[in-house]
Amino acid sequence: MAIKHYLQFSDFSLDEYEYVIERSRLIKRKFKNYEPHYTLLDRTLVMVFEKNSTRTRLSFEAGMHQLGGAAIYLNTRDSQLGRGEPVEDAAQVMSRMCDVIMIRTFGQDIIERFATHSRVPVINGLTNEQHPCQVLADVFTYIEHRGSIAGKKVAWIGDANNMLYSWLQAAQVFGFHVNVSTPKGYDIDPGQVAADNQRYTFFANPSDACEGADLVTTDVWTSMGYEDENTARLKAFDGWIVDQAKMQRAQPDALFMHCLPAHRGEEVAAEVIDGPQSVVWDEAENRLHVQKALLEYLVLGKVDQ
């Protein structure tokens, strides 16, 4: 079987996602019932971190253990990658010693070069351009709470970052629409969006983007690696907070999501993230379940156990 990587959301077909989502349901149910699910017994995951993480490390490491395997954590301080070893060489070596590799790094080109030289599946744990595992968890969370996401409307309020680009790919796969509102100067990079993607509409006014939305989602205004822009961003994003007034323009049963960590009073009001429409804690937990299904699928293919 050809090696399958998961480097961006568009790497899987709808059929593959439907399978992974069903496996996620099964795996989550078994987890809640304390039923063992050791489909990756004696398999090894290597996790390479060039960016800090809480949820990504915890969900992948715990998930691999819960599947019966082992997870090894490497950061650039502990590996030759941090001392200038070529990405291609690192991929050749690491992939001979494990069954699957997850990388959280900077440029998308780094993970693509790594995958090209890897003998095992490679998973994107986050890059500057894409965050497919988080959006997979978000889509799963929506389906869990509201059923099919096909034909629904998602409002993205914030800058054009890795989350938005993964959401735009997900919209093409699942057949929903994204209302995008970004402050001036933080717009979509056309090079990051497929030329045939007609699944989004831009709104200069963030409140208008929330009109009739089934899901409203956002992210921190200053992503990792952009801290020196914080003062300028706080000024540019004035008015882009997801507050109760914006949520009231969405559907009455609209959900609110945030990939976390969140800054209450900046990109989201406390009354929203801590309110009844928020599913951020389910969303965070679901990283564990969808990534277990993802690991299983990449290593074993479709299984029925």
C-alpha positions in Angstrom: 0.0 0.0 0.0 1.3 3.5 -0.9 2.3 5.6 2.1 -0.5 8.0 3.0 0.4 11.3 4.6 -1.8 13.9 6.3 -0.2 17.3 5.6 -3.2 19.4 4.8 -7.0 18.9 5.0 -7.4 18.3 1.3 -5.2 15.2 1.5 -8.3 13.1 2.4 -11.4 12.5 0.3 -14.9 12.8 1.7 -15.1 9.0 1.8 -12.0 8.8 3.9 -13.2 11.5 6.3 -16.5 9.7 6.8 -14.6 6.6 7.7 -12.3 8.5 10.1 -15.3 10.2 11.7 -17.1 6.9 12.3 -13.9 5.4 13.8 -13.6 8.5 16.0 -17.2 7.9 17.3 -16.3 4.3 18.1 -13.0 5.1 19.7 -14.5 7.9 21.8 -17.3 5.6 23.0 -14.9 2.9 24.0 -12.7 5.5 25.7 -15.7 6.7 27.8 -16.6 3.1 28.7 -13.0 2.2 29.7 -12.9 -0.4 26.9 -9.4 -1.1 25.6 -8.7 -0.4 22.0 -5.2 -1.6 21.2 -5.1 -1.5 17.4 -1.6 0.0 17.3 0.0 -2.4 19.8 3.8 -2.2 19.7 3.7 0.6 17.1 5.8 3.8 17.7 4.9 7.4 17.0 7.7 10.0 16.9 6.6 13.5 17.6 8.8 16.4 16.4 8.2 19.8 17.9 9.7 23.0 16.6 6.8 25.0 18.1 5.6 24.7 21.6 2.4 22.9 22.3 -0.1 21.7 25.0 -3.0 20.2 23.2 -1.1 18.7 20.3 1.5 17.0 22.4 -1.0 15.7 25.0 -3.5 14.5 22.5 -1.0 12.6 20.3 1.0 11.2 23.2 -1.9 10.1 25.2 -3.7 8.8 22.1 -0.8 6.6 21.0 -0.5 5.1 24.5 -4.3 4.4 24.5 -4.0 2.6 21.2 -1.4 0.3 22.7 1.7 2.0 21.2 4.5 4.2 22.3 5.1 7.9 21.6 8.5 9.6 21.6 8.8 13.3 22.1 11.6 15.3 20.3 12.0 19.0 20.2 14.7 20.9 18.3 16.8 21.2 21.4 17.0 17.4 21.7 17.5 16.5 18.0 19.9 17.2 15.2 17.2 19.2 13.4 18.0 22.0 15.8 21.6 21.8 14.8 21.2 22.1 11.1 20.7 18.5 10.0 18.9 18.5 6.6 15.2 17.8 6.8 15.6 15.1 4.1 18.3 13.3 6.1 16.3 13.5 9.3 13.3 12.0 7.5 15.4 9.1 6.2 16.7 8.2 9.7 13.5 8.7 11.8 11.3 6.9 9.4 13.4 3.7 9.7 12.9 3.6 13.5 9.2 4.2 13.9 5.7 3.6 12.3 4.4 7.1 12.1 5.7 10.7 12.6 3.9 13.8 13.7 5.6 17.2 13.1 4.7 20.6 14.5 6.9 23.2 12.7 7.0 26.5 10.8 6.8 26.4 7.0 4.6 23.9 5.2 7.5 23.3 2.9 9.5 21.8 5.8 6.9 19.1 6.4 6.4 18.4 2.7 10.1 17.9 2.2 10.2 15.6 5.3 7.2 13.5 4.0 8.8 13.1 0.6 11.8 11.4 2.2 9.9 9.4 4.8 9.2 5.7 4.7 6.2 6.0 7.1 3.1 8.3 7.3 3.7 11.9 8.3 1.1 14.0 10.1 0.9 17.8 10.2 0.6 18.8 13.9 0.6 22.4 12.8 2.5 24.6 10.4 2.2 28.4 9.7 -0.1 27.6 6.7 -2.2 24.6 7.9 -3.7 23.0 11.0 -5.7 20.1 9.6 -5.9 18.0 12.8 -7.6 20.9 14.7 -10.2 21.5 11.9 -10.8 17.7 11.8 -11.6 17.8 15.5 -13.8 20.9 14.9 -15.8 19.3 12.1 -16.2 16.1 14.2 -17.4 18.3 17.1 -20.0 20.0 14.9 -21.3 16.7 13.6 -21.5 15.3 17.1 -23.6 18.2 18.3 -25.7 19.1 15.2 -25.4 16.4 12.6 -24.1 16.9 9.1 -22.1 20.0 8.4 -22.9 19.8 4.6 -24.7 23.0 3.5 -24.1 24.8 6.8 -22.5 28.2 7.3 -19.3 28.7 9.3 -18.3 32.3 10.3 -14.5 32.9 10.6 -13.7 36.1 12.6 -10.0 36.9 12.7 -6.9 36.9 10.6 -6.2 34.7 7.7 -4.1 32.1 9.4 -3.5 28.3 9.3 -6.9 27.6 10.9 -8.8 29.6 8.2 -6.9 27.9 5.4 -7.7 24.5 6.8 -11.4 25.5 7.2 -11.5 26.6 3.5 -10.2 23.2 2.4 -12.7 21.5 4.7 -15.5 23.5 3.1 -14.6 22.1 -0.3 -14.5 18.5 1.0 -17.7 18.6 3.1 -19.7 21.1 1.1 -20.3 23.9 3.6 -19.7 27.7 3.2 -17.3 29.9 5.2 -18.1 33.6 5.9 -14.7 35.2 6.3 -14.1 38.5 8.1 -10.4 39.6 8.5 -9.1 43.1 9.4 -7.5 45.1 6.6 -3.9 44.0 6.2 -4.6 40.5 7.5 -6.4 39.2 4.4 -6.5 35.9 2.7 -3.4 35.0 0.7 -4.7 33.8 -2.6 -1.7 31.5 -2.9 -3.0 29.5 0.1 -6.5 28.9 -1.4 -7.3 26.6 -4.3 -8.3 28.6 -7.4 -11.6 26.7 -7.7 -12.6 27.2 -4.1 -16.0 29.0 -4.3 -16.9 28.0 -0.8 -16.3 31.3 1.0 -17.5 34.9 1.0 -15.5 37.9 2.4 -17.2 40.4 4.8 -15.5 43.6 5.8 -17.8 43.8 8.8 -17.3 40.9 11.2 -20.9 41.2 12.5 -22.2 40.8 9.0 -20.2 37.6 8.6 -22.0 36.1 11.6 -25.4 36.6 10.0 -27.2 33.3 9.9 -24.1 31.3 10.8 -24.5 27.8 12.2 -21.0 27.9 13.7 -18.9 30.9 14.7 -15.2 30.4 15.3 -12.1 32.4 15.9 -8.5 32.2 17.1 -6.0 34.4 19.0 -5.1 37.6 17.3 -1.4 37.1 17.7 -0.4 33.5 16.7 2.8 31.8 17.8 5.8 33.4 16.1 4.1 36.8 15.6 4.5 38.1 19.1 6.5 41.2 18.0 3.3 42.3 16.1 1.1 42.2 19.1 0.6 45.9 19.7 -0.2 46.6 16.0 -2.5 43.6 15.9 -4.5 44.7 19.0 -5.2 48.0 17.2 -6.0 46.5 13.8 -8.4 43.9 15.3 -10.4 46.4 17.3 -14.0 45.4 16.7 -13.3 41.8 15.8 -14.1 40.3 19.2 -16.7 37.6 19.1 -19.2 38.9 21.6 -22.8 38.3 22.4 -24.0 40.8 19.9 -22.3 38.9 17.1 -23.6 35.6 18.3 -27.1 36.9 18.3 -26.8 37.5 14.6 -26.0 33.8 14.1 -28.6 31.1 14.1 -30.3 30.6 17.5 -28.7 27.2 17.9 -25.3 28.3 16.5 -22.2 26.8 18.2 -19.0 28.7 19.2 -15.6 27.2 18.7 -12.0 28.3 19.5 -8.9 26.1 19.0 -7.4 27.5 22.3 -5.6 29.0 24.1 -8.0 31.9 24.3 -7.7 35.5 25.5 -11.0 36.5 27.0 -11.7 40.1 26.3 -9.6 40.1 23.1 -10.8 37.8 20.3 -13.7 36.4 22.4 -15.9 37.7 25.2 -15.9 35.7 28.4 -19.7 35.5 28.2 -19.4 33.7 24.8 -16.6 31.2 25.4 -18.0 30.4 28.9 -21.6 30.5 27.7 -24.1 27.8 26.6 -23.3 28.0 22.9 -19.6 27.3 23.4 -18.3 23.8 22.8 -14.6 24.6 23.2 -14.0 21.9 25.8 -15.6 19.1 23.7 -13.6 20.5 20.8 -10.4 20.3 22.7 -11.1 16.7 23.9 -12.0 15.6 20.4 -8.4 16.2 19.3 -7.7 13.0 21.2 -10.3 10.9 19.6 -10.0 12.1 16.0 -6.2 11.8 16.1 -6.4 8.3 17.4 -8.6 7.4 14.4 -6.2 9.3 12.1 -3.2 7.4 13.5 -5.0 4.1 13.1 -6.1 4.8 9.6 -2.6 6.0 8.4 -0.8 3.0 9.9 -3.4 0.2 9.3 -5.8 1.5 6.6 -9.4 0.7 7.0 -10.1 -1.8 9.8 -13.3 -3.3 11.2 -12.2 -4.2 14.7 
